[in-house]
Amino acid sequence: MSRRRNRSVLSVFARVVAVGVGGVILLVAGLVVGAWMLLAPTDTVGEVDFDTELAIPPLAESTIDDQGRRVFDLTAQEGSLDLSEGEVQTWGFNGDYLGPTLRAERGEEVLVRYRNELPDASTVHWHGMHLPAAMDGGPHQLVESGGTWEPTWTIDQPAATLWYHPHPHGETMDHVSRGLAGMFILADPAQTVDLPSEYGVDDLPIIVTDPSSSRGEVQTNSEFGDRLLVNGTEGPYAEVSTELVRLRLLNGSPMRVYSFQLDDGSPLVQVASDGGLLPAPHETTSVRLSPGERAEVLVRMEPGETRTLRSIAPDLGQNFLSERFGGGEDRFDVLQLRAADQLADSPDVPEELAPDIVEHAGDPDAVDRTREFRMSGRQINGAQMRMDHADEVVTLGDTEVWEVTNTGGEVHTFHVHDVQFRVLSVDGREPPPELSGLKDTILVEDGVDYRLLMTFTDYADPTMPYMYHCHLLRHEDQGMMGQFVVVEEGQEPAIAARQGNGHH
């Protein structure tokens, strides 16, 4: 038998040699072409019926307890969603898919009573929120199935559109893909800018997801779906009753980048980014959002007209192969806006919004430390996530510049917990208007240097770290994440720290 096997192997080897180099090249070329065709761009432009009214996530009910705290109840639970192909099993907060919109004001203390009724352990992370590390809801605050958690903190940051989602180490994409996400809208009584603000009427939450499903289940290993949902609605339309409508755009997809524009090329007026209002309105024809990013835009409508919000092929700043395989050539019709025959008046868009907002990130002329972060493969600075390890140690009150570069030839993003940062420069140049406000998540194009300014205030905890990571959730789950601990002057972290990351 062994001789026959050996002769068989030699025979196969001889045939391969006989095919020659040219044959091998043709074989490889055929495989590449086949893969190219298999991963052809998805395009739903002109194919969506828009036959379902947009669902508006309800505002979460709240109470005031005897300590004056605003109390929310949030339950992670199993559910189902009726899609065009049939019923799909999902997860949601206080419902079948996604969750209610939480809303609180600056200066309020909030308490969230979270219960996990899922079959798996999970967390709930307050993305974009400034709060103590122990309340952050990252991988260290894991809640077992049937368990509860009650984080509490004081809202102390500008008005903004934030969101919440699970953050279990290695399983974030799985949990978010099933539908666990919701908005957290912050108001600031000190901000008196006149913008559309009636929730669900002229101020609409727009949570965009792209779930893949098969046999009644969400395919949590699928990086890119072939359909879009808005607030869990397939083929949605929204009735518009005012001249201006405010869209709070949230990219809730685990991996896909969108570039939103109107079908007729009319302008979107961007008024806010992740951390709140821009210094001034920015008129543009498209808004690019990577996973986790938010933007608030205004659309001006005329009586009786219909417009379609769509996502055109986004420029990912990558080579053509990465663009194709990363969804960079996909196009979608997202949402139809239908104006009534008579529209209520809306205020003019202010010429100035929040001119001093970037001061929250600190003084660029008083930087205490600069750090470098190199993103490549599934590593940051050559290392992968370790739960018991502090990659960086930061001193409370310090203002720092984090220099971030993507050197891996893939699409990556960079998200920092607890702080909102200011983009000082992009490849040495002044950032474009859409990056002129506060941010917590940014798309990091290949080979481009980003200088991010941030100040660490209020909360020090030598025992509990915050995260920084790629917010493409597959990459995060595969280890593209690090930890930083904020300590007081002269204090040492209680967890092991990487050598060479000393602090003041």
N, C-alpha and C positions, 0 to 999 in steps of 0.2 A: 504493500500500500504506500509506504514512504517513497519508493522509487517512482511509482506512478504520479504521486503528488509532485515530486521534484520535476519530473518530465513535464507535467502539466504546467507548473510555474514557469519552467524554461520556455515552453511553447508559447505561453501568453506573452512572456517578455520578448520573445523573438518577433511576435506579431506587432507588439508596440513599436519595436525598433523599425520594423518594416514600414509601418505607417509613416515614420519619419517626423521630423520637426514640423514640416508643413501641415501634416495631419493633426498634430497636437495643437498647433495654432488655430486651425479651423475648429477643432473641438472646443477649445477655450472660448473662441469668438462666438460660437453658437450658444454656449452656456451664458455668456455675458448678454447676448441679444435676447435670449429667453428670459433672463432675470429682468432685463430692461423692460420687456413687454409686460411681464407679470406685474411689475411695479409701476405701470403706467399711471400718470397723474389722475387723481379723482376730480371730476368736474360735474357739479350739479347746477351750474348757472343756466337758468331758463328751464330747469326740469322740476322745480319745486312748486307744488300747487298752492301753498299758503292757504290751507282750508281749515286751520284750527286757531282759535283766538289765543293769544299769548297768555300763559298762566303767570300770574304775579305771585311770588312767594309771600305768604302772609307776614305781617309784622308780628314778631314774637310777643306774646303777652308777658307782662312783668308786674311785679308787686314791689312795694317798699317795706323792708323788714324793720324790726324795732331798733336796728342800728343805722337806719337811714340808707341802707344799700338797695340798689335796684336789683331785683332777683329774677333771673331767667331759669326756666326748666328746659333742659335739652336731653333728648333720649335718642341714642343711636339704635336703629331697629331695622329688621328685614322688611321688605315690601315687594311691590311689583309695579311695572310700568307697561302700559298698553301702547305698543308701537305698531307700525304698519304691517310688520311681519307676525304680530301676535304678542302675547303677554311675555314679558321678560322679568326675571327675578332680580331685584335690586336691593340696595341699602339706602337709608335716608335718615335724617334727623327729624323727629316728631312727625314722620310721614314716610311715604314710599320712596321718594327720590329727592335729593337735595334737602334743604332745610329752610326754616323760617328766617326772615331778616331780623337780626338783632339791631336795636338802635338805642344809643345812649349819648349823653351830652358830656362835654369836657367838664371836669370837676366832680362828676358823679363817681361814687364807688359802686362797683357792680359785683354781683355774686352769681355764678352760673352753677346750677345744680345739674350735673351731668350724670346720666345713667347709661351704662352699656348693656343693651339687650341683644347684642350680636352674638353669634356663636364663637367669635374669636376676640382676643384681647385687642384693644385699640386705644387711641388717644384723640383729643381734640386740641388743635393748635390754633392760636389766634394770630393769623398771618398779618404782619404789619403793625402789630400792637406793641407799645412800649409798656413793659410790665416786668415784675420779678421773674427770674429764671425758673423758680419753682412753680410758677403759674402759667408758664409758656405753653405747656401741652406738647412738648417735644417727645422724643423717644424715651426720656427718663420718667415721664409721667404716665406710664402704661396703666390702663384700667382693664382688669380682667373681665371676662364675660360674667354678667350679673353684678358687677361692681359699680361703685359710684365715686365721684370726684367733685370737689367743690372749690374751684379756684376763685379768688377774690382779689381785686385790684382797683386802683383809682384811675379813671380816664384822664390823661394829661398829655394831649397832643392835638394838633390842629384837626379840624373837621376833615374827614376823609372817607373813602370807600375801601374798607378792609374786608377780609373774609376769614372763614374758619374751615378747617379740614383736618383729617387724621394725619398723624405723623409717626406711626409705628416703624421702628427700624427694620428695613428690608421688605416692608409690606405696604408702604405708602401708596404706590401706584395701584395695587390691588384694591385698597379700600376707597380711594378717590374715584377710581374707574367705576365702581359699583354705584356711586352716586352720593357719597358723603361729602357735602360742601354746602356753604351758605354764606350770605353777605353779613357783614357787621358794619353798619353805617354810623359814623361819629359826627355829631353836630357840635358847633362851638358858638355859644351865644355872643361871643365877642366879634365874630365875623358877620358883618352886616351886608355883604354883597348880595344884590338882588338877582337870584337865579331861579329857574323853575324848581319847585320843592315839594309839590303835592305828590306823595308817594303813590305810584300806580296810576297816576293821571298824566302829569307832565314831567314826572321824575321816575323813570323806569329802570328797575334792575335788569341787566342783561347778562345772565350767566351762560356762557357758551361751552358746551361739552360735545364730545364726539365718540360716544360709546359704540363698541362693536358687540354684536350679540349673535348667538347661535344656539339652537335647541333650547330656547327659553332662558339662556344664561348670558350675563355680560361676560365677554371674553377679556379677562383682566390681564392677559399676556399680550394683547394686541395694542401696539403703540399708536396706531392711527386708524380711526374708524372711517367708514365711508358715508356717514350721515352726520348732520349737526342737530343738536337740540338746543333750544333757548329756554332756560328755566324749566327744563324737562319736556318742552313742547316741540313736537315734530311738525315742520311746515307752518311756523307761527305767523300770524299777523297781529298788529296792534292798532287799535282805533285811536287817532290823535284828535284832540278837541281844542288844542291851543296852538298859537302861531309857532312857539318854540317848544320842543320836547327835549328833555335831558336824558341821555342814555348813559347809565353807569355800566360800562363794559368790563367784564371780568373773564379772562381766559381761564376757565376751569378744566381744560383738557390736560391730560397728563404729559403729553409730548408735543402737541401740535402748536405751531406758530401761525397766527392770523395777521392779515393785513386788511383792516376794515375800510370800506369806502361805500359811497352811494352809487347806484347803478347809472345815474345820469351825470356823474362827475361833479355834482354840486358840492359845495364845501361842507366839511365837518369843522366845527369850532371846538377845539379841545380846550377845556377849562380846568382840568385837574389830572393828576397822575397818581401814582401809588399813595403818596403821603399827603395828598390834599391839593388845594388849588394851585395852579400855576401863578407865577408873578403877574402874567397878563395873558389874555386869550391868544390862542394860536390857531389861525385858520389854515386848514390843510385839506388835501383830497384823500388822504389815507392815514390810518393809525395802526401801527404794527404792535402787537402784543404777544409776548412769549408766555408760556405757562406761569400762572401766578400773578402776572402784571394786570393792573387796572388802568382805565382811563375814563374820564367823564367828558362826553361830547354833547354839543347842542346841534340840533337839526332844525332849520327853519322850513316850515311847510306853508303851502298855499292852499286855500279852500278847494276841496274836491280832488286834490292830486294824490297819486300813489307813488311811493318810492321804495326801493329795495336796498336794504343793507346787505352787502355781500363781502366775502373775503376773497380778494384776488391773490394770485401767487405771491407770497411774501419773499422779499429779498433777504435771505438768511446770512449773506456775507460769507458764503462757503464756496468750495469748488462745485462744478456742475454735478458730480456724482453725489456729493453730500446734499445738494439742493434737491435732487430727484428723490433720493431715498429718505430724506428728512421731511418730506411733504412740502418742499419749497415750490413745487409747480402745481399744487392742488388749488382748486377754486370752488367756492360754495356760495349759494344763495342762503342768507342767514335769517332775515326778518323783513317782512313787508310792513311799511307804515302807511296807513290809510287815513287821510285827512278828511274831517267832516266838511259838509258844504258851508258851514259857518264856523269860524274859529275864534275862540276867546283871545283877547289881546294878551301879548306877553311883553315883559319889559325889554328894553334894548340891552344888548350884551355890554356889560361894563368895559371900559377901556383898560381898567386896572383891577386885578383880582386880589392877590396877596403878595405885594412887592417885597415884603420882608420875610417870606416864609422860609427861604433857604438859610436864614440865620439860625434856625433850629438845629442845623447840622454842625454849627460851630464856625469859628473864625479861621479862614484859610491862612491867615498870617500868624497864627498862634498854634501851630501843630506840634504836638508832643512827640509823635512817633510816626514813622512810615513803615508799612509792612508790604511784602510782595506775595501775591498768590498766583501760581501758575496752574492752569487747568489743562489736563491732557489725559486722554483715555478715560479711566474712571478714578483718577487721582487728582488731588489738589496738593501742590508742592511735593509731589512724589509719594504721598501717603494716602491711605484710605481710612475710613471712619473706624474709630475705636471708642466704645462706650465709656471705658475707664480711663480716658486719656485726654488731657487738655492740649490741643495743638497750639493755642495762643493764650497768653495771660495779659489782660488789659487792666489798667489802673482806673478806678472810678474818677470821673471828672476829666479824663484826658480827651483831647481832640486828636484824631488820627487820620492819616491818609492810607487807604488800602489801594494798592496798585494791582489791578487784576488783568491778566492776559490769558487768552485761550491759545494754546500752542499745539493742539491736537488734531486740527483739521476736521473737527466735527462741530455741530451746533451745541453750545452750552449756554446756560444762564448762571447768574450769581445772585443768591438771596442771602441776606443777613437778618438774623432774628434780633428783636428788641429795638433796633435803631432804624431811623429813616436817614438815608445819606443824600448828599449833594454830589452830583457829577461835576467835578472840576474841569475835566478835559477828556476828550476822546481822541487818542493818537496825537496828543499835543495841541489839539485845536479846541476852541470853545464848543461846548455841547450844543446840539440843535435845540430849537425852542421846546420840543416835546420832552426834553430831558432837563428843562430849566427849573423844575420844581423838586420836591422831595421824592425819593425812590427807596424801595426796599428790595426790588428785583430788577435785573437788567439783562438783556440779551448781550452776550459777549461774543462778538464776531471774531473769526479766526485771525490771529496775528495782530489784533488791534489792542492797544493799551488803554485801559480805563482807570482814571484816578478818582477815587471816591472818598469824600470827606464825611466824617461822622464823629459824634461826641457821645460818650458813655456817661449817662447821668442817673442819679436817683438810686439805682439798685446794684448792690455788691453782694455776692454770695460765693465764698470760696469753695463751697461743696457742690454747687449745681451749675452746669455749663449751659450756654446758649449754642445754637447751631449756625453754621454758614455752609451753603451747599449749592450744587446745581439743582435748579427747580424743574429740570426735565426728570420726571419721577423715576423712570427706569434707571437713569444714571445715579440719582440719589440712592436708590435701593441697592445698587451695585457698589456702593461705597464712596461715591463722590461727595463726601461731606466731611467737615471738620467741626471741632468744638472750641469755644473760647470761654474762659472764666473771667468775670469782672471782680476784682478785689480792691480793697481799700489800700491807700498808700502804706507800703511796708508790710502788707499782709501776704502770706503765702497761700497758694491754692491747696485745697485738701485732697485733690486728686492729682495723679502723676502728670507732670508737664513735660512736653518735648524739650530736649536740651536746646539751648540757644534762643529760646523765646522769652527771655527774661523781661522784667518790667521795672518800672521806676520804684 
